[in-house]
Amino acid sequence: MTIVRSAFIALLFEVALALGCDARGRPTPPEPRRPVTSAAGSSPSSGPSAAFPSALVPTAASAATPASASVARYSSAHPAASSRTVPGCRVVRGPIGLPKRVPATLAFRGDAALAVMDDDGHPRTLSFAAGAPAAGQRVPSSETVSDSCCAGPSVPCALASDLVFCADRAGLIHRSSILGADDQVVASARSGSRISATELGQGHVALGYVASRKTTEGWVSEAWLEIDNGAPQRISEDGSGATSVSLLARSPGLLAVMVDARSALTAVHARTISYESGHATLGEDAVVFVGSPSDRRTVASVVGVPGGPVWSLLPIARDVASFGLALARIHEPPRVDEPVVWSLYPNGLDSPPVAVAESSGRIWAARVRPNGAEPGAPEILELGEVTEERAFDGRDVRPVAGHVTHVALASDATGALWLSWVDASGSSLLRLACG
């Protein structure tokens, strides 16, 4: 009945599109932000970590960013702000202008925050100090990275343990160290598709990707899994396929969440995977959510608390008149038709990105949404906490330049959040302390 109901909603959705009734207009870019002028050096406290040297060295800007632009507090512009007082976030470093419009993958090694970018299958790693934020710190200055990068596709790398996986422009996935040593091609993915990686048990690394395979019915897109140097194993079911796959480590194995985006409907599949004695065992495939049609760029962001709940966050149309973030609570093992709560946007967007992070038992998410319900409303970047009571609990809003294509979010050892995004002005990085 769920699939029938979703197919009917999808039919109404397509009819509305044909009649021009949908409000999913692409926002018009605001005026681009002014370029950052770099100085001759950087301060010792904010410079790159010696543990991860890089040719790309960030330098402090010659002038501080005004507080009104650098610290965009959570305000009454958000629907929930008028009903209660919500602690916001303060900027403790940045914004840092990264090279070109290259998406960054965020990770941490000791007191260093790493921003890893794809240089046509090879990682380019920037390192930033990630010590405890100073108490009473003034609004930080803008920074910029001095060198240029990269020549790769607009697909973020994936990190697991001390390994990094980056796709080149042909779709070949390279595995290497974070600094690019021991490079080798380990898989072939559909060009331009996202890849995912995670640790699996003690000392094993799992890679998830989407590849196209020719069958008697034509070309199909499927989700595949590789563990260490083992043979690839298909993890999407016959007849369902997959347009994206996200892996999440869940002791003692992992959880794979796959999106199958079609013109009639979008199905989200989930299954557990265990690994023992060199063999991966697939759990039952469960269709945890069926929604409206979406394009092949739609990706579900998956996050969980150790020993606690797992959430799948998917930006998608709820019906012909509304668009928002579908938050599905995934049980262990996953169940068919999992409970879903919605956090609606003022209007619709084409495949808006969402990023998630876990910090000290709390789940954070960064999402892109329109700033208003009118067609062509500018996009904003909103940071919030995912809770059982309020679904998405907004804490901070950031202005952006034009259309945002990528967002990344991670938490360091001090509990501070690092937020990276790519918009019309380039790639940016920000460190925030949130209450």
BELSUL-V562378 format. One record per run of one state. SS is the DSSP state (2 for helix, 1 for strand, 0 for the rest). FROM is the first residue (numbers start at 0). TO is the last residue. If there is no record, write none. Layout:
ss->(SS	SS)
from->(FROM	FROM)
to->(TO	TO)
//
This chain:
ss->(0	2	0	1	0	2	0	1	0	2	0	1	0	1	0	1	0	1	0	1	0	1	0	1	0	1	0	1	0	1	0	1	0	1	0	1	0	1	0	1	0	1	0	1	0	1	0	1	0	1	0	1	0	1	0	1	0	1	0	1	0	1	0	1	0	1	0	1	0	1	0)
from->(0	1	19	37	38	49	52	57	64	66	70	72	73	88	98	103	109	111	119	121	129	140	145	157	160	162	167	171	177	183	188	195	200	203	215	217	227	232	234	243	250	252	261	265	276	278	282	285	291	300	304	309	319	321	330	339	344	353	359	361	370	378	387	390	399	405	411	416	423	425	434)
to->(0	18	36	37	48	51	56	63	65	69	71	72	87	97	102	108	110	118	120	128	139	144	156	159	161	166	170	176	182	187	194	199	202	214	216	226	231	233	242	249	251	260	264	275	277	281	284	290	299	303	308	318	320	329	338	343	352	358	360	369	377	386	389	398	404	410	415	422	424	433	434)
//
